[in-house]
Amino acid sequence: MFSVIAAWIILGKLRNGTFFSLAECDAAIGAALEQMNGREKRRLGVSRRQLFEAVERPVIQPLPEHDYEYAEWHLARIGIDYHVEV
């Protein structure tokens, strides 16, 4: 839900802008996102950035060294006639 609202806020701020390259548009989106994450929330009294740094960053773990390898397992039964049911 937050991502939908964030997209509307960011697009609303940039709707009257004119961008001549993708890099220029990307920089404007990054600046709007940084401004939104740095703004203090009313109820908590801290910004999203401060909450991330205080709560989430200390418990973030690095990505695993090896890629995840997808495997699919099935329980197979062997009948009296030695045929395998999958």
HTML snippet that shows the backbone in 3Dmol.js (N, CA, C, O; Angstrom):
<script src="https://3Dmol.org/build/3Dmol-min.js"></script>
<div id="view" style="width:600px;height:400px;position:relative"></div>
<script>
const pdb = `
ATOM      1  N   MET A   1       0.823  -1.187   0.000  1.00  0.00           N
ATOM      2  CA  MET A   1       0.000   0.000   0.000  1.00  0.00           C
ATOM      3  C   MET A   1       0.871   1.256   0.000  1.00  0.00           C
ATOM      4  O   MET A   1       0.567   2.236  -0.679  1.00  0.00           O
ATOM      5  N   PHE A   2       1.960   1.210   0.774  1.00  0.00           N
ATOM      6  CA  PHE A   2       2.834   2.377   0.841  1.00  0.00           C
ATOM      7  C   PHE A   2       3.418   2.703  -0.526  1.00  0.00           C
ATOM      8  O   PHE A   2       3.523   3.872  -0.896  1.00  0.00           O
ATOM      9  N   SER A   3       3.801   1.671  -1.278  1.00  0.00           N
ATOM     10  CA  SER A   3       4.435   1.930  -2.570  1.00  0.00           C
ATOM     11  C   SER A   3       3.472   2.614  -3.538  1.00  0.00           C
ATOM     12  O   SER A   3       3.898   3.440  -4.345  1.00  0.00           O
ATOM     13  N   VAL A   4       2.187   2.284  -3.472  1.00  0.00           N
ATOM     14  CA  VAL A   4       1.207   2.929  -4.342  1.00  0.00           C
ATOM     15  C   VAL A   4       1.062   4.396  -3.963  1.00  0.00           C
ATOM     16  O   VAL A   4       1.050   5.271  -4.829  1.00  0.00           O
ATOM     17  N   ILE A   5       0.952   4.658  -2.671  1.00  0.00           N
ATOM     18  CA  ILE A   5       0.828   6.035  -2.199  1.00  0.00           C
ATOM     19  C   ILE A   5       2.092   6.824  -2.518  1.00  0.00           C
ATOM     20  O   ILE A   5       2.016   7.971  -2.958  1.00  0.00           O
ATOM     21  N   ALA A   6       3.250   6.215  -2.297  1.00  0.00           N
ATOM     22  CA  ALA A   6       4.518   6.886  -2.590  1.00  0.00           C
ATOM     23  C   ALA A   6       4.623   7.214  -4.074  1.00  0.00           C
ATOM     24  O   ALA A   6       5.089   8.293  -4.440  1.00  0.00           O
ATOM     25  N   ALA A   7       4.196   6.298  -4.921  1.00  0.00           N
ATOM     26  CA  ALA A   7       4.247   6.555  -6.358  1.00  0.00           C
ATOM     27  C   ALA A   7       3.352   7.733  -6.735  1.00  0.00           C
ATOM     28  O   ALA A   7       3.741   8.561  -7.559  1.00  0.00           O
ATOM     29  N   TRP A   8       2.157   7.821  -6.143  1.00  0.00           N
ATOM     30  CA  TRP A   8       1.266   8.940  -6.434  1.00  0.00           C
ATOM     31  C   TRP A   8       1.870  10.259  -5.965  1.00  0.00           C
ATOM     32  O   TRP A   8       1.771  11.271  -6.660  1.00  0.00           O
ATOM     33  N   ILE A   9       2.494  10.252  -4.790  1.00  0.00           N
ATOM     34  CA  ILE A   9       3.104  11.481  -4.265  1.00  0.00           C
ATOM     35  C   ILE A   9       4.252  11.927  -5.158  1.00  0.00           C
ATOM     36  O   ILE A   9       4.341  13.099  -5.523  1.00  0.00           O
ATOM     37  N   ILE A  10       5.124  11.000  -5.508  1.00  0.00           N
ATOM     38  CA  ILE A  10       6.286  11.344  -6.336  1.00  0.00           C
ATOM     39  C   ILE A  10       5.839  11.789  -7.720  1.00  0.00           C
ATOM     40  O   ILE A  10       6.328  12.795  -8.233  1.00  0.00           O
ATOM     41  N   LEU A  11       4.919  11.054  -8.328  1.00  0.00           N
ATOM     42  CA  LEU A  11       4.449  11.441  -9.658  1.00  0.00           C
ATOM     43  C   LEU A  11       3.701  12.766  -9.625  1.00  0.00           C
ATOM     44  O   LEU A  11       3.756  13.538 -10.583  1.00  0.00           O
ATOM     45  N   GLY A  12       3.002  13.032  -8.528  1.00  0.00           N
ATOM     46  CA  GLY A  12       2.308  14.308  -8.393  1.00  0.00           C
ATOM     47  C   GLY A  12       3.273  15.475  -8.350  1.00  0.00           C
ATOM     48  O   GLY A  12       2.999  16.537  -8.910  1.00  0.00           O
ATOM     49  N   LYS A  13       4.409  15.280  -7.681  1.00  0.00           N
ATOM     50  CA  LYS A  13       5.396  16.358  -7.607  1.00  0.00           C
ATOM     51  C   LYS A  13       6.085  16.581  -8.945  1.00  0.00           C
ATOM     52  O   LYS A  13       6.508  17.699  -9.240  1.00  0.00           O
ATOM     53  N   LEU A  14       6.204  15.545  -9.751  1.00  0.00           N
ATOM     54  CA  LEU A  14       6.963  15.634 -10.996  1.00  0.00           C
ATOM     55  C   LEU A  14       6.087  15.808 -12.231  1.00  0.00           C
ATOM     56  O   LEU A  14       6.615  15.868 -13.342  1.00  0.00           O
ATOM     57  N   ARG A  15       4.770  15.889 -12.076  1.00  0.00           N
ATOM     58  CA  ARG A  15       3.881  15.867 -13.236  1.00  0.00           C
ATOM     59  C   ARG A  15       4.047  17.073 -14.143  1.00  0.00           C
ATOM     60  O   ARG A  15       3.783  16.970 -15.341  1.00  0.00           O
ATOM     61  N   ASN A  16       4.473  18.212 -13.615  1.00  0.00           N
ATOM     62  CA  ASN A  16       4.635  19.403 -14.451  1.00  0.00           C
ATOM     63  C   ASN A  16       6.068  19.585 -14.938  1.00  0.00           C
ATOM     64  O   ASN A  16       6.367  20.561 -15.624  1.00  0.00           O
ATOM     65  N   GLY A  17       6.949  18.662 -14.593  1.00  0.00           N
ATOM     66  CA  GLY A  17       8.345  18.766 -15.014  1.00  0.00           C
ATOM     67  C   GLY A  17       8.546  18.271 -16.435  1.00  0.00           C
ATOM     68  O   GLY A  17       7.774  17.453 -16.935  1.00  0.00           O
ATOM     69  N   THR A  18       9.567  18.764 -17.068  1.00  0.00           N
ATOM     70  CA  THR A  18       9.948  18.315 -18.406  1.00  0.00           C
ATOM     71  C   THR A  18      11.343  17.737 -18.312  1.00  0.00           C
ATOM     72  O   THR A  18      12.271  18.409 -17.863  1.00  0.00           O
ATOM     73  N   PHE A  19      11.491  16.499 -18.731  1.00  0.00           N
ATOM     74  CA  PHE A  19      12.777  15.807 -18.636  1.00  0.00           C
ATOM     75  C   PHE A  19      13.223  15.419 -20.035  1.00  0.00           C
ATOM     76  O   PHE A  19      12.433  14.913 -20.832  1.00  0.00           O
ATOM     77  N   PHE A  20      14.484  15.657 -20.326  1.00  0.00           N
ATOM     78  CA  PHE A  20      15.016  15.395 -21.649  1.00  0.00           C
ATOM     79  C   PHE A  20      15.836  14.126 -21.721  1.00  0.00           C
ATOM     80  O   PHE A  20      16.320  13.755 -22.791  1.00  0.00           O
ATOM     81  N   SER A  21      15.998  13.452 -20.583  1.00  0.00           N
ATOM     82  CA  SER A  21      16.702  12.172 -20.593  1.00  0.00           C
ATOM     83  C   SER A  21      16.191  11.324 -19.440  1.00  0.00           C
ATOM     84  O   SER A  21      15.619  11.836 -18.478  1.00  0.00           O
ATOM     85  N   LEU A  22      16.401  10.050 -19.551  1.00  0.00           N
ATOM     86  CA  LEU A  22      16.002   9.133 -18.484  1.00  0.00           C
ATOM     87  C   LEU A  22      16.809   9.391 -17.218  1.00  0.00           C
ATOM     88  O   LEU A  22      16.284   9.269 -16.111  1.00  0.00           O
ATOM     89  N   ALA A  23      18.077   9.744 -17.372  1.00  0.00           N
ATOM     90  CA  ALA A  23      18.918  10.033 -16.212  1.00  0.00           C
ATOM     91  C   ALA A  23      18.413  11.257 -15.452  1.00  0.00           C
ATOM     92  O   ALA A  23      18.426  11.276 -14.222  1.00  0.00           O
ATOM     93  N   GLU A  24      17.971  12.270 -16.181  1.00  0.00           N
ATOM     94  CA  GLU A  24      17.439  13.480 -15.550  1.00  0.00           C
ATOM     95  C   GLU A  24      16.149  13.170 -14.785  1.00  0.00           C
ATOM     96  O   GLU A  24      15.944  13.665 -13.676  1.00  0.00           O
ATOM     97  N   CYS A  25      15.294  12.359 -15.375  1.00  0.00           N
ATOM     98  CA  CYS A  25      14.047  11.953 -14.712  1.00  0.00           C
ATOM     99  C   CYS A  25      14.352  11.112 -13.482  1.00  0.00           C
ATOM    100  O   CYS A  25      13.736  11.295 -12.432  1.00  0.00           O
ATOM    101  N   ASP A  26      15.296  10.199 -13.609  1.00  0.00           N
ATOM    102  CA  ASP A  26      15.685   9.336 -12.492  1.00  0.00           C
ATOM    103  C   ASP A  26      16.256  10.156 -11.337  1.00  0.00           C
ATOM    104  O   ASP A  26      15.986   9.856 -10.174  1.00  0.00           O
ATOM    105  N   ALA A  27      17.039  11.183 -11.647  1.00  0.00           N
ATOM    106  CA  ALA A  27      17.594  12.048 -10.602  1.00  0.00           C
ATOM    107  C   ALA A  27      16.492  12.819  -9.883  1.00  0.00           C
ATOM    108  O   ALA A  27      16.551  12.997  -8.666  1.00  0.00           O
ATOM    109  N   ALA A  28      15.488  13.275 -10.629  1.00  0.00           N
ATOM    110  CA  ALA A  28      14.374  14.002 -10.017  1.00  0.00           C
ATOM    111  C   ALA A  28      13.552  13.087  -9.107  1.00  0.00           C
ATOM    112  O   ALA A  28      13.112  13.507  -8.037  1.00  0.00           O
ATOM    113  N   ILE A  29      13.345  11.846  -9.529  1.00  0.00           N
ATOM    114  CA  ILE A  29      12.625  10.878  -8.703  1.00  0.00           C
ATOM    115  C   ILE A  29      13.420  10.579  -7.439  1.00  0.00           C
ATOM    116  O   ILE A  29      12.851  10.490  -6.351  1.00  0.00           O
ATOM    117  N   GLY A  30      14.733  10.425  -7.580  1.00  0.00           N
ATOM    118  CA  GLY A  30      15.583  10.174  -6.419  1.00  0.00           C
ATOM    119  C   GLY A  30      15.547  11.313  -5.418  1.00  0.00           C
ATOM    120  O   GLY A  30      15.509  11.078  -4.210  1.00  0.00           O
ATOM    121  N   ALA A  31      15.558  12.543  -5.909  1.00  0.00           N
ATOM    122  CA  ALA A  31      15.497  13.705  -5.013  1.00  0.00           C
ATOM    123  C   ALA A  31      14.149  13.772  -4.297  1.00  0.00           C
ATOM    124  O   ALA A  31      14.095  14.065  -3.102  1.00  0.00           O
ATOM    125  N   ALA A  32      13.049  13.499  -5.029  1.00  0.00           N
ATOM    126  CA  ALA A  32      11.721  13.509  -4.400  1.00  0.00           C
ATOM    127  C   ALA A  32      11.597  12.394  -3.370  1.00  0.00           C
ATOM    128  O   ALA A  32      11.006  12.593  -2.308  1.00  0.00           O
ATOM    129  N   LEU A  33      12.144  11.238  -3.671  1.00  0.00           N
ATOM    130  CA  LEU A  33      12.106  10.116  -2.736  1.00  0.00           C
ATOM    131  C   LEU A  33      12.929  10.409  -1.483  1.00  0.00           C
ATOM    132  O   LEU A  33      12.514  10.083  -0.371  1.00  0.00           O
ATOM    133  N   GLU A  34      14.090  11.024  -1.668  1.00  0.00           N
ATOM    134  CA  GLU A  34      14.933  11.382  -0.523  1.00  0.00           C
ATOM    135  C   GLU A  34      14.235  12.416   0.356  1.00  0.00           C
ATOM    136  O   GLU A  34      14.319  12.354   1.583  1.00  0.00           O
ATOM    137  N   GLN A  35      13.548  13.367  -0.275  1.00  0.00           N
ATOM    138  CA  GLN A  35      12.810  14.373   0.485  1.00  0.00           C
ATOM    139  C   GLN A  35      11.665  13.728   1.271  1.00  0.00           C
ATOM    140  O   GLN A  35      11.414  14.088   2.422  1.00  0.00           O
ATOM    141  N   MET A  36      10.975  12.775   0.643  1.00  0.00           N
ATOM    142  CA  MET A  36       9.863  12.103   1.315  1.00  0.00           C
ATOM    143  C   MET A  36      10.356  11.246   2.480  1.00  0.00           C
ATOM    144  O   MET A  36       9.733  11.227   3.542  1.00  0.00           O
ATOM    145  N   ASN A  37      11.471  10.538   2.289  1.00  0.00           N
ATOM    146  CA  ASN A  37      12.003   9.699   3.369  1.00  0.00           C
ATOM    147  C   ASN A  37      12.625  10.514   4.490  1.00  0.00           C
ATOM    148  O   ASN A  37      12.728  10.025   5.616  1.00  0.00           O
ATOM    149  N   GLY A  38      13.042  11.739   4.215  1.00  0.00           N
ATOM    150  CA  GLY A  38      13.655  12.579   5.232  1.00  0.00           C
ATOM    151  C   GLY A  38      12.667  13.402   6.034  1.00  0.00           C
ATOM    152  O   GLY A  38      13.023  13.970   7.067  1.00  0.00           O
ATOM    153  N   ARG A  39      11.420  13.473   5.563  1.00  0.00           N
ATOM    154  CA  ARG A  39      10.409  14.259   6.260  1.00  0.00           C
ATOM    155  C   ARG A  39       9.974  13.552   7.544  1.00  0.00           C
ATOM    156  O   ARG A  39       9.783  12.336   7.564  1.00  0.00           O
ATOM    157  N   GLU A  40       9.823  14.327   8.604  1.00  0.00           N
ATOM    158  CA  GLU A  40       9.469  13.772   9.917  1.00  0.00           C
ATOM    159  C   GLU A  40       7.997  13.370   9.934  1.00  0.00           C
ATOM    160  O   GLU A  40       7.131  14.122   9.488  1.00  0.00           O
ATOM    161  N   LYS A  41       7.727  12.177  10.456  1.00  0.00           N
ATOM    162  CA  LYS A  41       6.345  11.706  10.573  1.00  0.00           C
ATOM    163  C   LYS A  41       5.713  12.308  11.819  1.00  0.00           C
ATOM    164  O   LYS A  41       6.367  12.423  12.855  1.00  0.00           O
ATOM    165  N   ARG A  42       4.462  12.688  11.725  1.00  0.00           N
ATOM    166  CA  ARG A  42       3.794  13.381  12.827  1.00  0.00           C
ATOM    167  C   ARG A  42       3.652  12.512  14.069  1.00  0.00           C
ATOM    168  O   ARG A  42       3.993  12.948  15.169  1.00  0.00           O
ATOM    169  N   ARG A  43       3.167  11.321  13.914  1.00  0.00           N
ATOM    170  CA  ARG A  43       2.902  10.471  15.080  1.00  0.00           C
ATOM    171  C   ARG A  43       4.163  10.003  15.788  1.00  0.00           C
ATOM    172  O   ARG A  43       4.204   9.943  17.017  1.00  0.00           O
ATOM    173  N   LEU A  44       5.184   9.673  15.020  1.00  0.00           N
ATOM    174  CA  LEU A  44       6.403   9.115  15.608  1.00  0.00           C
ATOM    175  C   LEU A  44       7.440  10.169  15.969  1.00  0.00           C
ATOM    176  O   LEU A  44       8.251   9.959  16.871  1.00  0.00           O
ATOM    177  N   GLY A  45       7.421  11.278  15.287  1.00  0.00           N
ATOM    178  CA  GLY A  45       8.386  12.329  15.564  1.00  0.00           C
ATOM    179  C   GLY A  45       9.759  12.087  14.955  1.00  0.00           C
ATOM    180  O   GLY A  45      10.705  12.822  15.240  1.00  0.00           O
ATOM    181  N   VAL A  46       9.874  11.058  14.115  1.00  0.00           N
ATOM    182  CA  VAL A  46      11.124  10.764  13.413  1.00  0.00           C
ATOM    183  C   VAL A  46      10.799  10.482  11.950  1.00  0.00           C
ATOM    184  O   VAL A  46       9.649  10.215  11.603  1.00  0.00           O
ATOM    185  N   SER A  47      11.808  10.543  11.107  1.00  0.00           N
ATOM    186  CA  SER A  47      11.594  10.292   9.681  1.00  0.00           C
ATOM    187  C   SER A  47      11.734   8.799   9.372  1.00  0.00           C
ATOM    188  O   SER A  47      12.199   8.014  10.199  1.00  0.00           O
ATOM    189  N   ARG A  48      11.316   8.432   8.154  1.00  0.00           N
ATOM    190  CA  ARG A  48      11.483   7.045   7.720  1.00  0.00           C
ATOM    191  C   ARG A  48      12.960   6.673   7.674  1.00  0.00           C
ATOM    192  O   ARG A  48      13.336   5.557   8.032  1.00  0.00           O
ATOM    193  N   ARG A  49      13.784   7.598   7.240  1.00  0.00           N
ATOM    194  CA  ARG A  49      15.229   7.347   7.165  1.00  0.00           C
ATOM    195  C   ARG A  49      15.789   7.053   8.553  1.00  0.00           C
ATOM    196  O   ARG A  49      16.570   6.116   8.714  1.00  0.00           O
ATOM    197  N   GLN A  50      15.398   7.847   9.569  1.00  0.00           N
ATOM    198  CA  GLN A  50      15.879   7.627  10.937  1.00  0.00           C
ATOM    199  C   GLN A  50      15.383   6.301  11.488  1.00  0.00           C
ATOM    200  O   GLN A  50      16.125   5.608  12.184  1.00  0.00           O
ATOM    201  N   LEU A  51      14.134   5.934  11.189  1.00  0.00           N
ATOM    202  CA  LEU A  51      13.620   4.643  11.631  1.00  0.00           C
ATOM    203  C   LEU A  51      14.398   3.498  10.998  1.00  0.00           C
ATOM    204  O   LEU A  51      14.730   2.520  11.669  1.00  0.00           O
ATOM    205  N   PHE A  52      14.687   3.618   9.716  1.00  0.00           N
ATOM    206  CA  PHE A  52      15.465   2.588   9.032  1.00  0.00           C
ATOM    207  C   PHE A  52      16.846   2.436   9.658  1.00  0.00           C
ATOM    208  O   PHE A  52      17.293   1.322   9.933  1.00  0.00           O
ATOM    209  N   GLU A  53      17.519   3.566   9.881  1.00  0.00           N
ATOM    210  CA  GLU A  53      18.867   3.522  10.445  1.00  0.00           C
ATOM    211  C   GLU A  53      18.864   2.956  11.867  1.00  0.00           C
ATOM    212  O   GLU A  53      19.798   2.247  12.242  1.00  0.00           O
ATOM    213  N   ALA A  54      17.840   3.251  12.658  1.00  0.00           N
ATOM    214  CA  ALA A  54      17.805   2.819  14.053  1.00  0.00           C
ATOM    215  C   ALA A  54      17.306   1.387  14.221  1.00  0.00           C
ATOM    216  O   ALA A  54      17.813   0.654  15.070  1.00  0.00           O
ATOM    217  N   VAL A  55      16.323   0.983  13.425  1.00  0.00           N
ATOM    218  CA  VAL A  55      15.672  -0.309  13.655  1.00  0.00           C
ATOM    219  C   VAL A  55      16.139  -1.387  12.682  1.00  0.00           C
ATOM    220  O   VAL A  55      16.499  -2.486  13.104  1.00  0.00           O
ATOM    221  N   GLU A  56      16.136  -1.089  11.400  1.00  0.00           N
ATOM    222  CA  GLU A  56      16.361  -2.130  10.405  1.00  0.00           C
ATOM    223  C   GLU A  56      17.815  -2.350  10.024  1.00  0.00           C
ATOM    224  O   GLU A  56      18.236  -3.493   9.842  1.00  0.00           O
ATOM    225  N   ARG A  57      18.586  -1.285   9.900  1.00  0.00           N
ATOM    226  CA  ARG A  57      19.972  -1.459   9.447  1.00  0.00           C
ATOM    227  C   ARG A  57      20.798  -2.358  10.361  1.00  0.00           C
ATOM    228  O   ARG A  57      21.589  -3.148   9.847  1.00  0.00           O
ATOM    229  N   PRO A  58      20.661  -2.285  11.705  1.00  0.00           N
ATOM    230  CA  PRO A  58      21.468  -3.173  12.545  1.00  0.00           C
ATOM    231  C   PRO A  58      21.189  -4.664  12.356  1.00  0.00           C
ATOM    232  O   PRO A  58      22.055  -5.488  12.648  1.00  0.00           O
ATOM    233  N   VAL A  59      20.002  -5.026  11.874  1.00  0.00           N
ATOM    234  CA  VAL A  59      19.668  -6.447  11.752  1.00  0.00           C
ATOM    235  C   VAL A  59      19.704  -6.956  10.318  1.00  0.00           C
ATOM    236  O   VAL A  59      19.409  -8.126  10.077  1.00  0.00           O
ATOM    237  N   ILE A  60      20.054  -6.114   9.372  1.00  0.00           N
ATOM    238  CA  ILE A  60      20.146  -6.554   7.982  1.00  0.00           C
ATOM    239  C   ILE A  60      21.330  -7.501   7.840  1.00  0.00           C
ATOM    240  O   ILE A  60      22.424  -7.243   8.342  1.00  0.00           O
ATOM    241  N   GLN A  61      21.079  -8.605   7.141  1.00  0.00           N
ATOM    242  CA  GLN A  61      22.142  -9.576   6.894  1.00  0.00           C
ATOM    243  C   GLN A  61      22.591  -9.475   5.439  1.00  0.00           C
ATOM    244  O   GLN A  61      21.799  -9.105   4.572  1.00  0.00           O
ATOM    245  N   PRO A  62      23.845  -9.798   5.166  1.00  0.00           N
ATOM    246  CA  PRO A  62      24.301  -9.741   3.775  1.00  0.00           C
ATOM    247  C   PRO A  62      23.642 -10.843   2.942  1.00  0.00           C
ATOM    248  O   PRO A  62      23.147 -11.836   3.476  1.00  0.00           O
ATOM    249  N   LEU A  63      23.646 -10.649   1.645  1.00  0.00           N
ATOM    250  CA  LEU A  63      23.104 -11.666   0.753  1.00  0.00           C
ATOM    251  C   LEU A  63      23.952 -12.929   0.830  1.00  0.00           C
ATOM    252  O   LEU A  63      25.154 -12.844   1.080  1.00  0.00           O
ATOM    253  N   PRO A  64      23.353 -14.098   0.622  1.00  0.00           N
ATOM    254  CA  PRO A  64      24.137 -15.336   0.647  1.00  0.00           C
ATOM    255  C   PRO A  64      25.178 -15.353  -0.470  1.00  0.00           C
ATOM    256  O   PRO A  64      25.003 -14.718  -1.510  1.00  0.00           O
ATOM    257  N   GLU A  65      26.257 -16.086  -0.239  1.00  0.00           N
ATOM    258  CA  GLU A  65      27.335 -16.150  -1.233  1.00  0.00           C
ATOM    259  C   GLU A  65      26.902 -16.904  -2.489  1.00  0.00           C
ATOM    260  O   GLU A  65      27.321 -16.561  -3.594  1.00  0.00           O
ATOM    261  N   HIS A  66      26.074 -17.920  -2.323  1.00  0.00           N
ATOM    262  CA  HIS A  66      25.654 -18.745  -3.453  1.00  0.00           C
ATOM    263  C   HIS A  66      24.217 -18.411  -3.844  1.00  0.00           C
ATOM    264  O   HIS A  66      23.386 -18.101  -2.990  1.00  0.00           O
ATOM    265  N   ASP A  67      23.938 -18.477  -5.138  1.00  0.00           N
ATOM    266  CA  ASP A  67      22.592 -18.232  -5.624  1.00  0.00           C
ATOM    267  C   ASP A  67      21.642 -19.321  -5.141  1.00  0.00           C
ATOM    268  O   ASP A  67      22.052 -20.459  -4.911  1.00  0.00           O
ATOM    269  N   TYR A  68      20.382 -18.964  -4.991  1.00  0.00           N
ATOM    270  CA  TYR A  68      19.369 -19.929  -4.609  1.00  0.00           C
ATOM    271  C   TYR A  68      19.102 -20.849  -5.791  1.00  0.00           C
ATOM    272  O   TYR A  68      18.905 -20.389  -6.915  1.00  0.00           O
ATOM    273  N   GLU A  69      19.095 -22.135  -5.534  1.00  0.00           N
ATOM    274  CA  GLU A  69      18.833 -23.104  -6.584  1.00  0.00           C
ATOM    275  C   GLU A  69      17.466 -23.717  -6.339  1.00  0.00           C
ATOM    276  O   GLU A  69      17.238 -24.374  -5.324  1.00  0.00           O
ATOM    277  N   TYR A  70      16.566 -23.495  -7.276  1.00  0.00           N
ATOM    278  CA  TYR A  70      15.205 -23.989  -7.134  1.00  0.00           C
ATOM    279  C   TYR A  70      15.175 -25.500  -7.318  1.00  0.00           C
ATOM    280  O   TYR A  70      15.766 -26.026  -8.261  1.00  0.00           O
ATOM    281  N   ALA A  71      14.493 -26.194  -6.426  1.00  0.00           N
ATOM    282  CA  ALA A  71      14.319 -27.639  -6.532  1.00  0.00           C
ATOM    283  C   ALA A  71      12.880 -27.971  -6.172  1.00  0.00           C
ATOM    284  O   ALA A  71      12.298 -27.358  -5.278  1.00  0.00           O
ATOM    285  N   GLU A  72      12.323 -28.926  -6.857  1.00  0.00           N
ATOM    286  CA  GLU A  72      10.960 -29.347  -6.600  1.00  0.00           C
ATOM    287  C   GLU A  72      10.966 -30.821  -6.239  1.00  0.00           C
ATOM    288  O   GLU A  72      11.478 -31.648  -6.993  1.00  0.00           O
ATOM    289  N   TRP A  73      10.404 -31.148  -5.098  1.00  0.00           N
ATOM    290  CA  TRP A  73      10.413 -32.513  -4.596  1.00  0.00           C
ATOM    291  C   TRP A  73       8.988 -33.057  -4.562  1.00  0.00           C
ATOM    292  O   TRP A  73       8.036 -32.331  -4.277  1.00  0.00           O
ATOM    293  N   HIS A  74       8.864 -34.329  -4.853  1.00  0.00           N
ATOM    294  CA  HIS A  74       7.569 -35.005  -4.792  1.00  0.00           C
ATOM    295  C   HIS A  74       7.735 -36.291  -4.011  1.00  0.00           C
ATOM    296  O   HIS A  74       8.797 -36.914  -4.024  1.00  0.00           O
ATOM    297  N   LEU A  75       6.669 -36.676  -3.329  1.00  0.00           N
ATOM    298  CA  LEU A  75       6.638 -37.954  -2.650  1.00  0.00           C
ATOM    299  C   LEU A  75       6.190 -38.993  -3.671  1.00  0.00           C
ATOM    300  O   LEU A  75       5.091 -38.887  -4.216  1.00  0.00           O
ATOM    301  N   ALA A  76       7.013 -39.981  -3.934  1.00  0.00           N
ATOM    302  CA  ALA A  76       6.707 -41.005  -4.932  1.00  0.00           C
ATOM    303  C   ALA A  76       6.422 -42.335  -4.230  1.00  0.00           C
ATOM    304  O   ALA A  76       7.049 -42.675  -3.227  1.00  0.00           O
ATOM    305  N   ARG A  77       5.471 -43.064  -4.777  1.00  0.00           N
ATOM    306  CA  ARG A  77       5.142 -44.381  -4.239  1.00  0.00           C
ATOM    307  C   ARG A  77       5.510 -45.445  -5.268  1.00  0.00           C
ATOM    308  O   ARG A  77       5.366 -45.251  -6.475  1.00  0.00           O
ATOM    309  N   ILE A  78       5.976 -46.543  -4.767  1.00  0.00           N
ATOM    310  CA  ILE A  78       6.323 -47.652  -5.643  1.00  0.00           C
ATOM    311  C   ILE A  78       5.274 -48.737  -5.426  1.00  0.00           C
ATOM    312  O   ILE A  78       5.068 -49.217  -4.311  1.00  0.00           O
ATOM    313  N   GLY A  79       4.626 -49.102  -6.508  1.00  0.00           N
ATOM    314  CA  GLY A  79       3.574 -50.101  -6.423  1.00  0.00           C
ATOM    315  C   GLY A  79       4.128 -51.516  -6.363  1.00  0.00           C
ATOM    316  O   GLY A  79       5.338 -51.735  -6.432  1.00  0.00           O
ATOM    317  N   ILE A  80       3.217 -52.466  -6.233  1.00  0.00           N
ATOM    318  CA  ILE A  80       3.606 -53.881  -6.168  1.00  0.00           C
ATOM    319  C   ILE A  80       4.302 -54.311  -7.451  1.00  0.00           C
ATOM    320  O   ILE A  80       5.194 -55.158  -7.426  1.00  0.00           O
ATOM    321  N   ASP A  81       3.892 -53.723  -8.575  1.00  0.00           N
ATOM    322  CA  ASP A  81       4.493 -54.082  -9.865  1.00  0.00           C
ATOM    323  C   ASP A  81       5.756 -53.257 -10.168  1.00  0.00           C
ATOM    324  O   ASP A  81       6.230 -53.258 -11.304  1.00  0.00           O
ATOM    325  N   TYR A  82       6.295 -52.565  -9.180  1.00  0.00           N
ATOM    326  CA  TYR A  82       7.531 -51.782  -9.269  1.00  0.00           C
ATOM    327  C   TYR A  82       7.418 -50.541 -10.160  1.00  0.00           C
ATOM    328  O   TYR A  82       8.439 -49.988 -10.571  1.00  0.00           O
ATOM    329  N   HIS A  83       6.203 -50.098 -10.462  1.00  0.00           N
ATOM    330  CA  HIS A  83       6.008 -48.853 -11.178  1.00  0.00           C
ATOM    331  C   HIS A  83       5.981 -47.704 -10.177  1.00  0.00           C
ATOM    332  O   HIS A  83       5.424 -47.839  -9.088  1.00  0.00           O
ATOM    333  N   VAL A  84       6.571 -46.598 -10.539  1.00  0.00           N
ATOM    334  CA  VAL A  84       6.652 -45.433  -9.641  1.00  0.00           C
ATOM    335  C   VAL A  84       5.530 -44.475 -10.033  1.00  0.00           C
ATOM    336  O   VAL A  84       5.388 -44.106 -11.198  1.00  0.00           O
ATOM    337  N   GLU A  85       4.740 -44.082  -9.039  1.00  0.00           N
ATOM    338  CA  GLU A  85       3.688 -43.085  -9.244  1.00  0.00           C
ATOM    339  C   GLU A  85       4.240 -41.711  -8.869  1.00  0.00           C
ATOM    340  O   GLU A  85       4.776 -41.513  -7.779  1.00  0.00           O
ATOM    341  N   VAL A  86       4.096 -40.787  -9.784  1.00  0.00           N
ATOM    342  CA  VAL A  86       4.576 -39.440  -9.503  1.00  0.00           C
ATOM    343  C   VAL A  86       3.409 -38.515  -9.312  1.00  0.00           C
ATOM    344  O   VAL A  86       3.599 -37.325  -9.065  1.00  0.00           O
TER     345      VAL A  86
END
`;
const viewer = $3Dmol.createViewer("view");
viewer.addModel(pdb, "pdb");
viewer.setStyle({}, {cartoon: {color: "spectrum"}});
viewer.zoomTo();
viewer.render();
</script>
